């Protein structure tokens, strides 16, 4: 009888996890600032498996944005943004997965400059060599067809006093064209207040 209860409990837990909401799709693009390089994951990267992708809500909450995109960069990469915005203040995560590892950013701010929009925050966890929690990190998206994306893995936390100040400290349009990677599938939707 105990085994049956455990099996039912596990099944209920799995079903509950499967019904979690997934982020709405959104385009991604990216640029880097002059002060710090925009990093894309290396050639040994692999896309995240469906099991590791963030779940997205079937009915998006007010202010929900994000999505899942796949791109090559220096190797197969998947970036998943699952967040909610209230003005330029955002909360949620941006997770980039590749063969190099997984890099998770706790989002806190966003900005749009022309056809480029950025969501940034602090690195929550990273299994990519040389990356550490607590650094500034961002996903940079350049609108277009296809969208283009760049992932800024880390900037020293002393670079700015808060997330908004950090995003204001650089102009993503200054990034070199080669720092962006075309999105091969999926779309990242910007925060509602940053939509063109």
Secondary structure by P-SEA (a helix, b strand, c coil): caaaaaaaaaaaaaaaaaacccccbbbbbbcccccccccccccccccccccccbbbbccccccbbbbbbbbbcccbbbbbbbbcccccccccbbbbbcccbbbbbbcccccccccbbbbbbcccccccccccccbbbbbbbbbcccbbbbbbccccccccccaaaaaaccccccccccccccccbbbbbccccccc
